[in-house]
Amino acid sequence: MIVPISLLTELLQALPHLRAQIYFKSSMTALSHAMEDLVLADSNDEPLVIASFQRERFYRQEAHRYRLIADRSSQVYVLAAPETEFENSSECHENVAFAPEDGLSQEWHLVVLGQHYSTCLICQEKIVPLENEDDLELVLMDQARRFEGIWTFDREVSSKAAELLLDKIVKYRPELAEKIDRARTTYKLVKTPKKTRKSAAEKGAKPDKSAPKNSKIPNPKLSDAFAERLVTYLQAGQHKLLKAYSAIAAQERKERLVNLITTAMRQSLNPQEIVEVAVQELGTALSASRCLIYRCKATDVSAKIDREFLRPGTSSLLNQTWPLQENPIWSDAVARQERVYIQDTSQNSLIVNTKLLDRIVTNWQIVSWLMVPVLYQGRVLGMVEMQQCRSTSPWEEDEIALVEAIATQLGAALIQAETYAHLEELNQQLEALDRTRSNLIAITGHELRTPLSTIQVCLESLNSEPDMPQELRQIMLETALGDADRMRKLVQDFLTLSHLESGRVKWNVESLTLQECVDFALSSVRSRSGLDRQLPEIITEVSAELPLVQADGEWLVEVLSKLLDNACKFTAPPGSVTVRAFFNGSAMVEVLVADTGRGIEANSLKVVFDRFYQEEGALRRSAGGTGLGLAICKQIVAGWGGKIWVDSPGKDRGSEFHFTIPIV
């Protein structure tokens, strides 16, 4: 059953002398609570209480109060539009569920009729057109929702409102007719003729002397209780309003600071400038005695303070070395990756019982201490420290949240600056790579063209001079074959290096005996030298007790062969070459190939593993070779996770090539 007519409209029609006023939700809440407390304060009366809520959820907020009121009176009626479980029932008080389309869904009513007092609040919500339907929930919960209606202590008005509400209740719950009739009789709810007397709630209105004595509150205790409760609720509403204003101001300050740092980040990619803006603005905003922002990593032992904010009279930490790993507060903030706040350092057991912290707090007069790590995707980039040196007045939660927001923004800014620096470095590397590519093309062209020219000259000579002596013919053929073999090796090494650098090599990792691999490499070097080349003395010091190594056997022999071949090439007899291997204690076997030959100058040690490098220069070779052997060795060793390097005392003092192999 739907009752579309507004109760407020019916009341104003029945009592035309009434004038509706505008109320806000916060005011109506305060009035309703004061009226409910009036019932709870009077233990000698059993009033009629009728409360009409717009929705079930609004009733749920007050349900506990109405259960207490129901303990004082059997005539308690609660009306609401159901949303979940609200339905007609008589469990502790009378529940009346009306249809959401009913006019009551736009109204808020509370009527209290006692033997010694009466009061009522009859209001209808003023509907404000919404531009966006998504704003409906915000409007419903807004303390500034506006209502139009009547609030009064007038007995006549309260009685008429109760009479109209009871009529609606009977329509929804006919089974309560007998109980409602008893209420009409008990509280003298008879049909009231229309009168022209003004409401006692109207401004400047005077009470009607002909009205019953109980038309106003005669009991001073009840009157005082109502006034006290009303003031309390109004003060509570004002307190909530002030808190809301404070929250808005804090949010505005937070957004201003974040925007300021964001602007600084956009204007500069210099991390020092970004940190300087943040430390000054943050220290000023939170009225800190000292604000520090410094760069650090989770593994750093200490940090140098190069940016700070100071209040006048506070000692400076600028250029001081600040301990990190020894500071349990810093370690805790880094480990948990969240803030650590100590409001009073003198009462903190960790500080009192840690000598370093106690000394720091004493030397720098730190009374309150806040640490917030600067993070980016779980990586520690720095730390924000806020310190108070005179007062233990706590920082509010929104102020600490502001520091956390700035720390987050700083993390993004520092990463952006770091990325820019890496990009600059990458651009430089690309430029160097482009130069290397040009040089590589030139060198490769020369390396291929030189033997090809020799081969062509030899073949042309053989072809044009059929009467050439046999000895000269043999020299020509051997020269052509030698340069052809040089070209073949160059192309083969070039393809091998390209294959290794592209990452397309499929490693056949196995457990190997190093001694066996060394023997294979020595056999290969000796077979390639032939009868025309005398090798220096080769000494092997590889113990059979060494652990097995884990590598690709074919590539390991290739590395040993190339290093031995290099050592023999630059070491003339009676020099010697030594192959030594030992366990270095870090899950690796270290192999050393040392010679007593030509040696390497100090300024060339960093480039010996470059393509086409030879100690005499890329375009002047007396020892032969392609100049790609060491570059290939470097790629092979890196492929199994090892390292390769070279040491040399200098020119003509020999050299030592080292590389490591993981053990099984």
C-alpha positions as CSV (number, residue, x, y, z in Angstrom):
1,M,0.0,0.0,0.0
2,I,1.5,3.3,-1.1
3,V,0.6,6.6,0.6
4,P,1.9,9.4,-1.7
5,I,0.7,12.3,0.4
6,S,3.4,14.0,2.5
7,L,2.8,14.1,6.2
8,L,4.2,17.6,6.4
9,T,1.6,18.7,3.8
10,E,-1.2,17.1,5.8
11,L,0.0,18.7,9.0
12,L,0.2,22.2,7.5
13,Q,-3.3,21.7,6.0
14,A,-4.7,20.7,9.4
15,L,-2.9,23.5,11.2
16,P,-2.7,26.4,8.7
17,H,-1.2,28.7,11.3
18,L,2.1,26.7,11.3
19,R,5.0,27.9,9.2
20,A,7.7,25.5,8.0
21,Q,11.4,26.3,8.5
22,I,14.6,25.1,6.8
23,Y,16.8,22.6,8.7
24,F,20.1,21.0,7.8
25,K,20.8,17.3,8.5
26,S,23.4,18.1,11.2
27,S,20.8,20.3,13.1
28,M,18.1,17.6,12.7
29,T,20.5,15.0,14.0
30,A,21.2,17.1,17.1
31,L,17.5,17.8,17.7
32,S,16.6,14.1,17.3
33,H,19.3,12.9,19.7
34,A,18.2,15.5,22.3
35,M,14.6,14.4,22.0
36,E,15.5,10.7,22.3
37,D,17.7,11.5,25.4
38,L,14.7,13.4,26.8
39,V,12.8,10.1,26.8
40,L,15.7,8.2,28.3
41,A,16.2,10.8,31.0
42,D,12.6,10.5,32.3
43,S,12.2,7.2,34.1
44,N,8.7,8.1,35.5
45,D,6.9,8.4,32.2
46,E,5.9,6.0,29.4
47,P,5.7,8.1,26.3
48,L,4.4,7.4,22.8
49,V,7.4,7.5,20.5
50,I,7.0,7.4,16.7
51,A,10.1,7.7,14.5
52,S,10.0,7.7,10.8
53,F,13.4,7.1,9.0
54,Q,13.8,7.5,5.3
55,R,15.8,4.4,4.8
56,E,16.6,1.3,6.7
57,R,20.3,2.2,6.8
58,F,19.5,5.5,8.7
59,Y,17.6,3.5,11.3
60,R,20.5,1.0,11.7
61,Q,22.7,3.9,12.9
62,E,20.2,4.5,15.7
63,A,18.8,1.0,16.4
64,H,20.6,0.6,19.7
65,R,19.0,3.9,21.0
66,Y,15.5,2.7,20.1
67,R,16.1,-0.6,21.8
68,L,16.8,1.4,25.0
69,I,13.7,3.5,24.4
70,A,11.6,0.4,23.9
71,D,12.6,-0.7,27.5
72,R,10.9,2.5,28.8
73,S,7.7,2.3,26.8
74,S,5.5,-0.2,25.0
75,Q,4.3,2.4,22.6
76,V,7.3,2.8,20.3
77,Y,6.9,2.7,16.5
78,V,9.7,2.8,14.0
79,L,9.0,3.3,10.3
80,A,11.5,2.8,7.4
81,A,11.8,1.8,3.8
82,P,13.4,-1.8,3.7
83,E,16.8,-2.2,2.1
84,T,17.9,-5.6,3.5
85,E,16.2,-7.3,6.5
86,F,13.9,-4.6,7.8
87,E,10.3,-5.8,7.9
88,N,7.0,-5.6,9.8
89,S,7.7,-7.0,13.3
90,S,7.1,-6.6,17.0
91,E,10.3,-7.9,18.4
92,C,11.3,-5.1,20.8
93,H,9.3,-2.2,19.3
94,E,6.8,-2.0,16.4
95,N,8.6,-2.0,13.0
96,V,6.6,-0.7,10.1
97,A,8.1,-1.2,6.7
98,F,6.6,1.1,4.1
99,A,7.1,1.0,0.3
100,P,10.2,3.0,-1.0
101,E,7.7,4.8,-3.3
102,D,5.8,6.1,-0.3
103,G,6.0,9.8,0.4
104,L,7.5,8.9,3.8
105,S,10.7,7.9,2.0
106,Q,11.5,11.7,1.6
107,E,10.6,12.6,5.2
108,W,12.1,12.5,8.7
109,H,9.8,12.4,11.7
110,L,10.1,12.0,15.4
111,V,7.1,12.5,17.7
112,V,7.2,12.1,21.5
113,L,4.1,12.4,23.6
114,G,4.4,12.0,27.4
115,Q,2.1,12.6,30.2
116,H,4.1,15.7,31.2
117,Y,5.7,16.9,28.0
118,S,5.5,16.7,24.2
119,T,7.7,17.4,21.2
120,C,7.8,16.7,17.6
121,L,10.0,17.0,14.5
122,I,8.2,16.8,11.1
123,C,10.4,17.4,8.1
124,Q,10.5,16.7,4.4
125,E,13.7,16.6,2.4
126,K,14.2,19.3,-0.2
127,I,15.3,17.5,-3.4
128,V,18.3,19.1,-5.2
129,P,18.6,18.2,-8.9
130,L,21.7,16.2,-9.6
131,E,24.0,16.8,-12.6
132,N,25.5,13.3,-12.1
133,E,23.6,10.3,-10.8
134,D,26.9,9.0,-9.3
135,D,26.7,11.9,-6.8
136,L,23.5,10.5,-5.2
137,E,25.3,8.6,-2.5
138,L,27.5,11.6,-1.6
139,V,24.3,13.8,-1.3
140,L,22.6,11.3,0.9
141,M,25.5,11.2,3.4
142,D,26.2,14.9,3.3
143,Q,25.6,16.8,6.6
144,A,24.4,19.8,4.6
145,R,21.3,18.0,3.2
146,R,18.4,20.4,3.6
147,F,15.0,19.7,5.0
148,E,11.8,21.8,5.4
149,G,9.6,21.3,8.4
150,I,8.3,21.9,11.9
151,W,10.0,21.4,15.3
152,T,8.0,22.4,18.4
153,F,7.1,21.5,22.0
154,D,3.5,22.5,21.3
155,R,1.2,19.7,22.6
156,E,-1.5,20.4,19.9
157,V,1.0,20.1,17.0
158,S,2.7,17.0,18.5
159,S,-0.7,15.4,19.0
160,K,-1.9,16.1,15.5
161,A,1.4,14.8,14.1
162,A,1.1,11.6,16.2
163,E,-2.5,11.2,15.0
164,L,-1.5,11.4,11.3
165,L,1.3,9.0,11.8
166,L,-0.8,6.5,13.6
167,D,-3.3,6.6,10.7
168,K,-0.5,5.7,8.3
169,I,0.7,2.9,10.6
170,V,-2.8,1.3,10.7
171,K,-2.9,1.3,6.9
172,Y,0.4,-0.6,6.8
173,R,-0.2,-2.9,9.8
174,P,-4.0,-3.3,10.4
175,E,-3.2,-5.9,13.1
176,L,-2.0,-3.1,15.3
177,A,-5.4,-1.3,15.3
178,E,-6.3,-2.3,18.9
179,K,-2.9,-1.2,20.3
180,I,-3.1,2.1,18.4
181,D,-6.6,2.7,19.8
182,R,-5.2,2.3,23.3
183,A,-2.5,4.8,22.4
184,R,-5.1,7.3,21.2
185,T,-7.1,7.0,24.5
186,T,-4.0,7.0,26.7
187,Y,-2.5,10.1,25.1
188,K,-5.9,11.8,24.4
189,L,-5.5,11.9,20.6
190,V,-8.9,13.2,19.6
191,K,-9.9,15.0,16.4
192,T,-8.7,18.6,16.9
193,P,-10.7,21.4,15.3
194,K,-8.8,24.0,13.3
195,K,-7.5,26.9,15.3
196,T,-5.7,30.1,14.4
197,R,-3.5,30.0,17.5
198,K,0.3,30.4,16.6
199,S,2.8,27.7,17.3
200,A,5.0,28.1,20.3
201,A,7.9,27.3,18.0
202,E,7.4,30.4,15.9
203,K,9.7,33.3,16.4
204,G,8.3,35.8,18.9
205,A,5.3,33.5,19.6
206,K,3.8,33.6,23.1
207,P,2.2,30.7,24.8
208,D,-1.6,30.4,24.7
209,K,-2.9,30.7,28.3
210,S,-5.8,28.5,27.4
211,A,-3.5,25.7,26.4
212,P,-3.2,22.7,28.7
213,K,-0.5,23.1,31.4
214,N,1.4,20.2,29.9
215,S,1.7,21.9,26.4
216,K,5.3,22.8,27.4
217,I,7.9,21.1,29.4
218,P,7.0,21.8,33.1
219,N,9.7,19.6,34.6
220,P,12.9,21.7,35.0
221,K,15.1,18.6,35.1
222,L,13.8,17.4,31.8
223,S,14.1,20.9,30.2
224,D,17.7,21.1,31.5
225,A,18.5,17.6,30.2
226,F,17.1,18.5,26.7
227,A,19.1,21.8,26.6
228,E,22.3,20.1,27.7
229,R,21.9,17.3,25.2
230,L,21.1,19.7,22.4
231,V,24.2,21.8,23.1
232,T,26.4,18.7,23.3
233,Y,25.3,17.4,20.0
234,L,25.6,20.8,18.4
235,Q,29.1,21.1,19.8
236,A,30.0,17.6,18.5
237,G,28.7,18.7,15.1
238,Q,30.9,21.8,15.2
239,H,33.9,19.7,16.3
240,K,33.4,17.4,13.3
241,L,33.1,20.5,11.0
242,L,36.4,21.9,12.3
243,K,38.1,18.5,11.8
244,A,36.7,18.4,8.3
245,Y,38.1,21.9,7.6
246,S,41.5,20.8,9.2
247,A,41.6,17.8,6.9
248,I,40.8,19.9,3.9
249,A,43.6,22.3,4.8
250,A,46.0,19.5,5.4
251,Q,45.1,18.0,2.0
252,E,45.5,21.3,0.3
253,R,49.0,21.7,1.9
254,K,49.9,18.2,0.9
255,E,48.9,18.8,-2.7
256,R,50.7,22.1,-2.8
257,L,54.0,20.5,-1.6
258,V,53.6,17.5,-3.9
259,N,52.9,19.8,-6.8
260,L,55.9,22.0,-5.9
261,I,58.2,19.0,-5.9
262,T,56.7,17.7,-9.1
263,T,57.3,21.1,-10.7
264,A,60.9,21.0,-9.5
265,M,61.3,17.5,-10.9
266,R,60.0,18.7,-14.3
267,Q,62.2,21.7,-14.4
268,S,65.4,19.9,-13.4
269,L,66.7,16.4,-13.8
270,N,69.5,17.2,-11.3
271,P,68.9,15.0,-8.2
272,Q,70.6,17.6,-5.9
273,E,68.2,20.4,-6.9
274,I,65.2,18.1,-6.4
275,V,66.4,17.1,-2.9
276,E,67.1,20.7,-2.0
277,V,63.6,21.9,-2.8
278,A,62.0,18.9,-1.0
279,V,64.1,19.3,2.2
280,Q,63.4,23.1,2.5
281,E,59.7,22.9,1.8
282,L,59.1,19.8,4.0
283,G,61.0,21.2,6.9
284,T,59.0,24.5,6.7
285,A,55.6,22.8,6.3
286,L,56.1,20.5,9.3
287,S,57.9,23.2,11.5
288,A,60.7,20.7,12.1
289,S,63.8,21.7,14.0
290,R,65.9,19.7,11.5
291,C,65.0,18.0,8.2
292,L,67.5,15.7,6.4
293,I,67.2,14.1,3.0
294,Y,70.1,12.0,1.9
295,R,70.8,9.4,-0.8
296,C,71.7,5.9,0.4
297,K,71.3,2.2,-0.5
298,A,70.1,-0.6,1.8
299,T,73.7,-1.9,2.0
300,D,75.4,1.5,2.8
301,V,77.3,1.7,6.1
302,S,77.1,5.5,6.3
303,A,76.0,8.6,4.4
304,K,77.3,12.1,4.1
305,I,74.7,14.8,4.9
306,D,74.8,17.3,2.1
307,R,71.2,18.8,2.3
308,E,69.3,19.9,5.4
309,F,66.7,22.3,6.7
310,L,67.4,24.0,10.1
311,R,65.3,26.1,12.5
312,P,67.3,29.0,14.1
313,G,69.2,27.8,17.1
314,T,69.5,24.2,15.9
315,S,73.0,22.8,15.3
316,S,73.9,21.8,11.8
317,L,74.6,18.2,10.5
318,L,75.8,19.4,7.1
319,N,78.9,17.5,5.8
320,Q,78.7,15.1,8.8
321,T,79.1,11.3,8.2
322,W,75.8,9.8,9.4
323,P,76.0,6.2,10.6
324,L,73.4,3.9,8.9
325,Q,74.0,0.2,9.5
326,E,74.9,0.7,13.1
327,N,71.6,2.7,13.7
328,P,68.8,0.2,14.6
329,I,66.1,2.8,13.7
330,W,67.5,3.3,10.2
331,S,67.9,-0.5,9.8
332,D,64.3,-1.1,10.9
333,A,62.9,1.5,8.5
334,V,64.9,0.0,5.6
335,A,64.0,-3.7,6.5
336,R,60.3,-3.0,6.9
337,Q,60.3,-0.3,4.1
338,E,58.0,1.9,6.1
339,R,58.2,4.8,8.5
340,V,59.6,4.7,12.0
341,Y,58.3,7.4,14.4
342,I,59.7,7.9,17.9
343,Q,57.7,10.7,19.6
344,D,59.9,11.0,22.7
345,T,63.5,9.7,22.4
346,S,64.0,9.9,26.2
347,Q,61.3,7.3,26.8
348,N,62.3,4.9,24.0
349,S,64.0,1.8,25.4
350,L,65.9,1.1,22.1
351,I,67.6,4.5,22.2
352,V,68.2,4.4,25.9
353,N,69.9,0.9,25.7
354,T,71.9,1.6,22.5
355,K,75.1,3.6,23.1
356,L,75.4,4.9,19.6
357,L,71.7,6.1,19.5
358,D,72.0,7.6,23.0
359,R,75.1,9.5,21.9
360,I,73.5,10.7,18.7
361,V,70.4,11.9,20.5
362,T,72.4,13.7,23.2
363,N,74.9,15.3,20.8
364,W,72.3,16.6,18.4
365,Q,69.5,17.3,20.9
366,I,67.0,15.0,19.1
367,V,63.7,14.9,21.1
368,S,61.3,13.5,18.4
369,W,62.6,11.4,15.4
370,L,60.8,10.4,12.2
371,M,62.4,8.3,9.5
372,V,60.6,7.6,6.1
373,P,62.5,5.6,3.5
374,V,62.6,6.9,-0.1
375,L,61.6,3.8,-2.2
376,Y,61.0,2.9,-5.8
377,Q,59.6,-0.6,-6.5
378,G,61.1,-1.9,-3.3
379,R,64.5,-0.4,-3.9
380,V,65.9,2.0,-1.2
381,L,67.0,5.2,-2.8
382,G,67.4,7.4,0.3
383,M,65.9,8.5,3.6
384,V,63.9,11.4,4.9
385,E,64.5,12.3,8.5
386,M,62.4,14.8,10.5
387,Q,63.8,15.8,13.9
388,Q,62.4,18.0,16.7
389,C,65.0,19.3,19.2
390,R,62.9,21.3,21.7
391,S,59.4,19.8,21.8
392,T,57.7,16.4,21.9
393,S,54.5,17.7,20.4
394,P,53.4,14.8,18.2
395,W,53.1,15.2,14.5
396,E,49.6,14.4,13.4
397,E,48.8,11.4,11.2
398,D,48.1,13.6,8.2
399,E,51.5,15.3,8.6
400,I,53.3,12.0,8.7
401,A,51.2,10.9,5.6
402,L,52.5,14.1,3.9
403,V,56.1,13.1,4.5
404,E,55.3,9.7,3.1
405,A,53.8,11.2,0.0
406,I,56.8,13.5,-0.5
407,A,59.1,10.5,-0.1
408,T,57.1,8.6,-2.7
409,Q,57.3,11.6,-5.1
410,L,61.0,11.9,-4.4
411,G,61.6,8.2,-5.3
412,A,60.0,8.7,-8.7
413,A,62.0,12.0,-9.2
414,L,65.3,10.4,-8.3
415,I,64.7,7.4,-10.5
416,Q,63.8,9.7,-13.4
417,A,67.0,11.7,-12.9
418,E,69.0,8.5,-12.6
419,T,67.4,7.1,-15.8
420,Y,68.2,10.4,-17.6
421,A,71.9,10.0,-16.5
422,H,71.9,6.4,-17.7
423,L,70.4,7.5,-21.0
424,E,73.2,10.1,-21.4
425,E,75.8,7.4,-20.7
426,L,74.1,5.0,-23.1
427,N,74.1,7.7,-25.8
428,Q,77.9,8.1,-25.3
429,Q,78.3,4.3,-25.5
430,L,76.3,4.2,-28.7
431,E,78.5,7.0,-30.2
432,A,81.6,5.0,-29.2
433,L,80.0,1.8,-30.6
434,D,79.4,3.6,-33.9
435,R,83.0,4.7,-34.0
436,T,84.1,1.1,-33.2
437,R,81.9,-0.1,-36.1
438,S,83.5,2.3,-38.5
439,N,87.0,1.2,-37.3
440,L,85.9,-2.4,-37.5
441,I,84.8,-2.1,-41.1
442,A,88.1,-0.4,-42.0
443,I,90.2,-3.0,-40.1
444,T,88.3,-5.9,-41.5
445,G,88.6,-4.6,-45.0
446,H,92.3,-4.2,-44.6
447,E,92.7,-7.7,-43.0
448,L,90.9,-9.3,-45.9
449,R,92.3,-7.1,-48.7
450,T,96.0,-7.6,-47.7
451,P,96.1,-11.4,-48.1
452,L,93.8,-11.3,-51.0
453,S,96.2,-8.9,-52.8
454,T,99.2,-11.2,-52.1
455,I,97.3,-14.3,-53.4
456,Q,96.4,-12.4,-56.6
457,V,100.0,-11.2,-57.2
458,C,101.3,-14.8,-56.7
459,L,98.8,-16.4,-59.0
460,E,99.2,-13.7,-61.7
461,S,103.0,-14.2,-61.5
462,L,102.6,-18.0,-61.9
463,N,100.2,-17.5,-64.8
464,S,102.3,-14.9,-66.7
465,E,105.7,-16.5,-66.3
466,P,105.5,-20.2,-67.2
467,D,109.3,-20.4,-67.2
468,M,109.6,-19.3,-63.6
469,P,112.3,-21.3,-61.7
470,Q,110.9,-24.2,-59.7
471,E,112.2,-22.7,-56.4
472,L,110.5,-19.4,-57.0
473,R,107.3,-21.1,-58.2
474,Q,107.3,-23.1,-54.9
475,I,107.7,-19.9,-52.9
476,M,104.8,-18.2,-54.7
477,L,102.6,-21.2,-54.1
478,E,103.5,-21.4,-50.4
479,T,102.9,-17.6,-50.0
480,A,99.5,-17.9,-51.7
481,L,98.5,-20.9,-49.6
482,G,99.6,-19.2,-46.4
483,D,97.6,-16.1,-47.0
484,A,94.6,-18.1,-48.1
485,D,94.8,-20.0,-44.7
486,R,95.1,-16.6,-43.0
487,M,91.9,-15.5,-44.7
488,R,90.2,-18.7,-43.7
489,K,91.2,-18.3,-40.1
490,L,90.1,-14.7,-40.1
491,V,86.6,-15.5,-41.5
492,Q,86.3,-18.5,-39.2
493,D,87.2,-16.4,-36.1
494,F,85.0,-13.6,-37.2
495,L,82.0,-16.0,-37.5
496,T,82.8,-17.6,-34.1
497,L,83.0,-14.2,-32.4
498,S,79.7,-13.1,-34.0
499,H,78.1,-16.3,-33.0
500,L,79.2,-15.9,-29.4
501,E,78.3,-12.3,-29.1
502,S,74.8,-12.9,-30.4
503,G,74.0,-15.4,-27.7
504,R,73.1,-18.1,-30.1
505,V,75.6,-20.6,-28.8
506,K,74.1,-23.7,-27.2
507,W,76.4,-24.6,-24.4
508,N,77.0,-28.4,-23.8
509,V,77.9,-28.1,-20.1
510,E,79.5,-31.2,-18.5
511,S,81.7,-32.3,-15.7
512,L,85.3,-32.3,-16.9
513,T,88.8,-33.1,-15.7
514,L,90.9,-29.9,-16.2
515,Q,94.2,-31.9,-16.8
516,E,92.6,-33.7,-19.8
517,C,91.5,-30.4,-21.4
518,V,95.0,-29.0,-20.9
519,D,96.5,-32.0,-22.6
520,F,94.1,-31.7,-25.6
521,A,95.0,-28.0,-25.9
522,L,98.8,-28.7,-25.8
523,S,98.5,-31.4,-28.4
524,S,96.6,-28.9,-30.7
525,V,99.2,-26.2,-30.3
526,R,102.1,-28.6,-31.0
527,S,100.4,-30.0,-34.1
528,R,99.8,-26.5,-35.5
529,S,103.4,-25.4,-35.0
530,G,104.8,-28.1,-37.2
531,L,108.5,-28.4,-37.9
532,D,109.1,-24.8,-39.0
533,R,108.4,-23.2,-35.6
534,Q,110.3,-24.0,-32.4
535,L,108.1,-23.7,-29.3
536,P,109.3,-22.4,-25.9
537,E,109.4,-24.8,-23.0
538,I,105.8,-25.5,-21.8
539,I,105.4,-26.3,-18.1
540,T,102.1,-27.7,-16.7
541,E,101.2,-27.6,-13.0
542,V,97.7,-29.0,-12.9
543,S,97.0,-31.2,-10.0
544,A,95.0,-34.3,-10.4
545,E,93.4,-33.5,-7.0
546,L,91.6,-30.5,-8.4
547,P,87.7,-30.8,-8.3
548,L,85.9,-31.4,-11.5
549,V,85.0,-28.3,-13.5
550,Q,81.6,-27.5,-15.1
551,A,81.9,-26.2,-18.6
552,D,81.6,-27.0,-22.3
553,G,84.7,-29.2,-23.1
554,E,85.1,-28.1,-26.7
555,W,85.0,-24.4,-25.8
556,L,87.3,-24.9,-22.8
557,V,89.9,-26.5,-25.0
558,E,89.5,-23.6,-27.5
559,V,90.2,-21.0,-24.7
560,L,93.3,-23.0,-23.5
561,S,94.5,-23.4,-27.1
562,K,94.2,-19.8,-28.0
563,L,95.9,-18.6,-24.8
564,L,98.8,-21.1,-25.2
565,D,99.1,-20.2,-28.9
566,N,99.4,-16.5,-28.0
567,A,101.9,-17.2,-25.2
568,C,104.1,-19.3,-27.5
569,K,103.8,-16.8,-30.4
570,F,105.2,-13.9,-28.2
571,T,107.8,-16.0,-26.3
572,A,110.9,-17.0,-28.2
573,P,113.1,-19.8,-26.9
574,P,114.7,-20.2,-24.5
575,G,111.7,-18.6,-22.8
576,S,109.0,-20.7,-21.1
577,V,105.2,-20.9,-20.9
578,T,103.5,-22.2,-17.7
579,V,100.0,-23.5,-17.3
580,R,98.9,-23.6,-13.6
581,A,95.5,-24.3,-12.0
582,F,94.3,-24.0,-8.4
583,F,91.1,-23.9,-6.4
584,N,90.5,-20.2,-5.3
585,G,88.1,-21.0,-2.6
586,S,85.0,-19.3,-4.2
587,A,83.5,-22.3,-6.1
588,M,85.9,-21.6,-8.9
589,V,89.1,-23.1,-10.3
590,E,91.5,-20.4,-11.5
591,V,93.7,-21.2,-14.5
592,L,96.9,-19.2,-15.2
593,V,98.7,-19.2,-18.5
594,A,102.0,-17.3,-17.9
595,D,104.9,-16.6,-20.3
596,T,108.3,-14.9,-20.1
597,G,107.9,-13.2,-23.5
598,R,107.2,-9.7,-24.9
599,G,104.8,-8.6,-22.2
600,I,102.2,-5.9,-22.3
601,E,102.5,-2.2,-21.4
602,A,100.3,-0.9,-18.6
603,N,98.2,1.4,-20.9
604,S,97.2,-1.6,-23.1
605,L,96.0,-4.0,-20.4
606,K,92.4,-2.8,-20.7
607,V,92.2,-3.2,-24.4
608,V,93.9,-6.5,-25.0
609,F,90.5,-8.3,-25.2
610,D,89.2,-6.0,-28.0
611,R,88.7,-7.2,-31.5
612,F,91.8,-7.1,-33.8
613,Y,94.1,-5.9,-30.9
614,Q,97.7,-6.8,-31.1
615,E,100.4,-5.2,-29.1
616,E,102.2,-3.9,-32.2
617,G,99.0,-2.4,-33.6
618,A,96.2,-3.7,-35.7
619,L,97.7,-2.8,-39.1
620,R,101.3,-3.9,-38.4
621,R,101.7,-7.6,-37.5
622,S,105.0,-9.4,-37.2
623,A,103.7,-12.3,-35.3
624,G,100.7,-13.1,-37.4
625,G,97.2,-14.0,-36.2
626,T,93.8,-12.5,-36.7
627,G,93.7,-10.4,-33.6
628,L,90.3,-11.9,-32.6
629,G,91.6,-14.8,-30.3
630,L,91.4,-12.9,-27.0
631,A,88.0,-11.4,-27.8
632,I,86.7,-14.9,-28.5
633,C,88.2,-16.2,-25.2
634,K,86.5,-13.4,-23.3
635,Q,83.1,-14.3,-24.7
636,I,83.6,-18.0,-24.0
637,V,84.6,-17.5,-20.4
638,A,81.7,-15.1,-19.8
639,G,79.4,-17.8,-21.3
640,W,79.9,-20.2,-18.4
641,G,79.9,-17.5,-15.8
642,G,83.7,-17.0,-15.3
643,K,86.0,-14.1,-15.5
644,I,89.2,-13.5,-17.6
645,W,91.9,-10.9,-17.0
646,V,95.6,-10.2,-17.7
647,D,98.5,-9.0,-15.7
648,S,101.9,-7.9,-16.9
649,P,104.9,-6.1,-15.3
650,G,105.6,-4.3,-18.6
651,K,107.4,-4.5,-21.9
652,D,109.6,-7.6,-22.3
653,R,108.7,-8.9,-18.8
654,G,106.2,-11.5,-19.7
655,S,102.4,-11.6,-19.1
656,E,99.9,-13.7,-17.1
657,F,96.4,-14.5,-18.4
658,H,93.9,-15.7,-15.8
659,F,90.5,-17.1,-16.2
660,T,88.0,-18.9,-13.9
661,I,85.8,-22.0,-14.3
662,P,83.0,-23.0,-12.0
663,I,83.5,-26.3,-10.2
664,V,80.9,-29.1,-10.1
